[in-house]
Every structure is written in structure tokens, then in C-alpha cells.
Amino acid sequence: MTSRLDAYKQKIAVLSEQLVDIQRPIRILDAIKWSPAIDQKLRKSGFREMPAVDANYYASNPLGFDPDQKFQEFDEFTSLVKRELGQHDDIGQILLTSAREYKAVIEMLLARGTPEFWAKSRSLYGSPKDGFFDNTTTIRSLGELIYPMLTALDRQVPDTEPMDLDAHTVVDELNGRFLDYFGPNATVHARIADEIWADAAAGGDTVKIRQGARFSRRDVDILEVHEGWVHLGTTQNGLQQSCARWLSKGPPRCSATQEGLAIIMEIFTFRSYAKRARHINDRILAIDRAEDGASILDIIEFFRTEGYSEDDCLANAKRVFRGGVVEGGAPFTKDIAYCKGYVENYNFIRAAVRAGHPELIPFLFTGKLHIDDIPVLYRKHKEGIVDAPRYLPPQFQDVSGVAVWMSFSNFLNRVNLPRIQEHYDRLFETYL
């Protein structure tokens, strides 16, 4: 029995390494990034002239790999998985799904600057118009519901912390915190970067902080849990696997689980704030408008009328249109992952508690995974194939607190919120 298990684990280890190696040169965000010259032209025109970002523009930004060769490698990998693991192996199915998604990513990148890019993006990441499990509540309806609340909160409880920390100070602070969280033997670190246009980005074992960016202390708190505990933590947990090392890399199917988990940690640690949440939610509304035909100029104006700074208007609009069609109708839909994933993860945790399986909850951090993989991964953990996550936030090291929270949350769904709101509205109107 042991020799059979060892042979199976060796197959998983070899296949995992092959998948990681094949996907290695695929860099989605690098392939759809814009040069600083585009920003300059938009600003110079007063945001009235459409930028020349089309298929020809993206053709000048090489993918960094041969697409045909990659298609062949993924096809060969698919055949190998079926041959080694059979058609119905649970881990084999995850590997096959990942291979299919990586091929779809290549197809999406080959369509940069065209409507087909959006079609592929929607199939990989989803759309604001997609429904949750009930098929009646959509991601867009979530955005529309919390929009007025977050907008009001941003006025009533504004973020007043000064942006008084430079990039070098933030790097030093994060490195100290990462040392405490990951320990002295981990390679996780923060560093200054000139090659990114976002203020911060995580990948592998590194959080990159843009040279020249300014941060508040609250920003550092969020970077610690969002980029560090979640994004780097799940990568490191995947790398720590004895054989299931495919968990160190995630295809698009993992995006919502990853980003939603990061948002959950921001909220569970009480580090989020209204302006931050508005940015995330308003991008859902912007993507929805872009799908309906709004151009990048329209979306910049949308953010301007919402009170965003010029820099934030441009940064948010670029996130919506990178890789897509700036004239409208074909955006990049990845940024719906934050709110979509938050709802999916929260509901998974509630369902696990309600079903009497709180032991599944820490496995959210096992690596780059889709939330539906967790029962399979836990079963494989019990069989000695998948290792438990090494790095866990304090809130998930002992899930008792989260489990109690979710126990009460399950009941709150049954409470008649409109009646409660009506009662307190009368009190508010009387005394406030």
C-alpha cells in the first residue's frame, strides 16, 4: 500500500513540476501593460482624445514565448496526465482544468486589442452580469447595492491618515512584519520596483513597491495582510508542498478565490476602510459600463464625477481597459474577482460551518486554488498527498472564532432586514 502511495505521489510531484514549468513564461499583466507615453497623451489631451491602444499597439509588446509551442506543450501535458492518472483521478482533473485555462489565457493574449480578448476574459474571469449560486443575484447587483452605502461612508468616515510614508520606509516596515509572520528562513520580502505602474504588486516571494509612491500607515496594514499573508502566503504554502506543488501557481480560475480571500482578511482584521472598498466596488460598475459600450474616456469621466483624483481616474480606467478595446464593449474583467471572491469565500466558510466541517476552512490558504477544490484537497491531505498550509493568519490558526462568527451569520440571513431598517430609520429620523 505504501509503495503504491509513494508511486502516486511521485507522479503528482512530476506532473506538478511540469505544469509549473510550462506556464512559467506566461505573464498576463506584462503582456497587456501600457507605456507611460499613453498616460502622457491622455493627460495632454485633457482626457478628450482616444488613446491609440489597439491590436497593432499590443503587437509591439512580445508575449515572451512561442504560442504554438506552448499549445503543443499543454496538449502533451494533457495526454501525459490522462496516461499517468487516468480519466477520473481527482487531482488529475484539477491539473487538466488548469492546463485548459492556461491555453485559454494564451488565446486571450493573442486577441489583445480586439473584442475576442473580452470574450476570452469573460470565460476565464467572469462578468459583472454573472449570477451567484442563486442565479438571481448578480455581481453587478452587489455593486449597485453597496455603492450608495460606501459612497456615503467615504464622506462620513473619510480616510484622514496622511500619505507620509515613502516607498523605502514602506519596504523596511513590511520586511520587518514579514519576518515576524514567515520567520527567518523564508525568502519572502518587499523591495523597491521601477517596472510596475501600480503602487504595489505581489508575486512569488516578493511584494514590489513602486519607486516614488506614497503610502499611509493604513495602506501598510492592508499590504501586510492582502499581499503578504494571502498572496505571498498561499504561494509559499504551495511551494512548501512535498508533491502538490502546482498549488504555487494559479490559473485564472483561482483569481476570485485568491482576491476574495485577501478582501476577507482586510475585513476580518478591521483594516479596510470606505475609500479602499469604494475603489474595488466602483471598478465592478466601471467594467459593467464598459461591457455595455462605455469608452475609456467615459470611464475616466465616471471616476471623475465620483470624486476620484486624476491619478486614480486614470489608474482605475487602465485596469478596466488593459488588453481590451478602449472604444468600449470589450474590457478586461479580472477586477470583478475581489467582490465575487469575497462572497464566494464567505459563503463557503458559512457552508462548511453549517455542515459541520470547520476543519476545511484553513485549507483556503493551502495554495493557489479554486474554492471548489478544497474538499478534494482536504481528502488528499487525509490520504497523505497534500500538505496542510504552513503559513496561516492568526484568525485561521484556530478557527473557533471564525466558526462562531459564521454560526451567528447563518441565522442573520433569516432576519427581516427591511423591517429592522424601518424600525431604526424611525428612530434616526426622530433624534438625528
Buried (B, 14 or more C-beta within 10 A) or exposed (E): EEEEEEEBBEBBBEBBEBBBEBBEEBBBBBBBBBEEEBBEBBEEEEBEEBBEBBBEBBEEBEBEBEBEEBBEBBEEBBEBBBEBBEEEBBBBBBBBBBBBBBBBBBBBBBBBBBEBBBBBBBBBBBBBBBEBEEEEEBBBBBBBEBBEEBBEBBEEEEBEBEEEBBBEBBBEBBBEBBEEBBEEEBEBBBEBBEEBBBBBBBBBBBBBBBEEBBBBEBBBBBBBBBBBBBBBBBBBBBBBBEBBBBBBBBBBBBBBBBBBBBBBBBBBBEBBBBBBBBBBBBBBBBBBBBBEEBBBBBBBBBBBEBEBEEEBBBBBBBBBBBBBBBBBBBBBBBBBBBBBBBBBBBBBBBBBBEEEEBBBBBBBBBBBBBBEBBBBBBEBBEEBBBBBBBBBBEBBEEBEEBBEBBEEBEEEEEEEEEEEEEEEEEEEEEEE
